[in-house]
Amino acid sequence: MSGFIAGHGLICFCCSLIFFVPSCNAFYDGISEKQERNDPQMFDQFIEVQDVVFVIQSQKNSYHTHRAEQRRTELLHQAQTLNQSSPDVVLLHKLSDYDGNWSILPALPRLASQYCQTSLWIVFLEEETNVNLHNLLQVLSKFNTRKIALYIWEEGRGPALTVVNEFCSELQSLSLTGDCATTINTFLSACGNPVQKEDVFVAVKTCQRFHGDRVPLVKQTWEKDAASLEYYSDFTDPYIPTIHLGVPNTERGHCQKTFAILKRFASGVVTQAPWLLIVDDDTLISLPRLWRLLGCYDPNEAVSVGERYGYGLSRDGYSYITGGGGMVFSRVAVQNILAGGCGCHSSDAPDDMVLGMCLTTLGLPVTHSPLFHQARPQDYVKELLARQSPISFHKHWNINPVAVYQHWLKEPNQRRAHSLTKTREEL
């Protein structure tokens, strides 16, 4: 019997498992009160809503808070429809002041101490996870938590992971039968009107070494969608053109260059756009999809969005936006970063990690979007990408960047326009 179960957009922890983590005494205390009230042989039939704590992996800005509240309301409504008492629904960003709780493990001790004396399961949901509460309770009833606890105690090898087919992706045929406990859809959310293309200023980091190969690929693919774009290099090339910020090139890190970009953007000399996108010269990106995503966010908030990574989160570390997938900042966020006294301890310090430390120190949120990608398409599970409208990928190594852009990032209407143009040229 496995220790925890998982599916698309959902992880379920048995509270007996969580109690085992901090101490063995707590492990036994955690399974006694709730489980002994029923015959162990009949236990599988008695999972109810109050036996489950739902943890929604919410984030700290108005858009994501609103989505998490919607998910909470849906759960409470379903419980009422089933004539059961309201479950505990926790918004993860409110659990504590520590932003690293999104990585789950740091949150478990607090969740265990608050909920595992009165609950049997902790269910983590993404904001995109749709729950069929009736089906979920049926799924959880198949797992005897006493056996899970004994498995952990007697074997001593840690919990196994059980895949449950009722935790469905939108691609699974099971979702058509109504047997799914959960479904998830990570296509780009519709938040009303996209931002205007003039609202996003694009900064491309490059160097003289890549003027002849990477920059032409940017121009061939996504540059034409940008209303306002500048290339920042260690060499002024009027034919691209590039801008030399007075910062020497470094083999890694580029912290000093990135902070020079932030200062240039914040000065307002080049643009008054409310959004700044910083990308590498080997980043492939769909700007139209980015405009739609940014329509979800309030530019008057300090928003920093991209693919979120974490460093040392189990020991009070910090989160950061990975640079290769593209870093997006509201003007308010840039102003706060610079006003907060953040800077580089060396010119080649990792810019994305330094910015992450800065945002954590200032108490500003790092917002994750699964549509940004630090790596190439083949580096991800194909089922994950199949239900996305990706915004970005990174690196040109061992791929055809133009083909990747056209297949994964070019909008269907753009493909049709390109095909028509090519046909006219051939005629």
Secondary structure as UniProt FT lines:
FT   STRAND          4..7
FT   TURN            8..9
FT   STRAND          10..14
FT   HELIX           15..20
FT   TURN            21..22
FT   HELIX           24..35
FT   TURN            36..37
FT   HELIX           40..45
FT   HELIX           49..51
FT   STRAND          52..56
FT   HELIX           62..81
FT   TURN            82..83
FT   STRAND          88..91
FT   HELIX           92..94
FT   HELIX           99..103
FT   HELIX           105..107
FT   HELIX           108..115
FT   TURN            116..118
FT   STRAND          121..125
FT   TURN            127..128
FT   STRAND          129..131
FT   HELIX           133..140
FT   TURN            141..142
FT   HELIX           145..155
FT   STRAND          161..163
FT   TURN            165..166
FT   TURN            170..171
FT   HELIX           174..177
FT   STRAND          182..184
FT   HELIX           197..199
FT   STRAND          200..205
FT   HELIX           208..210
FT   TURN            211..213
FT   HELIX           214..220
FT   TURN            221..222
FT   HELIX           223..225
FT   STRAND          228..233
FT   TURN            238..241
FT   STRAND          242..244
FT   HELIX           255..267
FT   STRAND          275..280
FT   TURN            281..282
FT   STRAND          283..285
FT   HELIX           287..294
FT   TURN            295..296
FT   TURN            299..300
FT   STRAND          304..306
FT   STRAND          308..311
FT   HELIX           313..315
FT   STRAND          318..321
FT   TURN            324..325
FT   STRAND          327..330
FT   HELIX           331..339
FT   TURN            340..341
FT   TURN            347..348
FT   HELIX           351..362
FT   STRAND          367..368
FT   TURN            370..371
FT   HELIX           377..379
FT   HELIX           382..386
FT   STRAND          392..394
FT   TURN            397..398
FT   HELIX           401..404
FT   HELIX           405..409
FT   HELIX           412..426
//
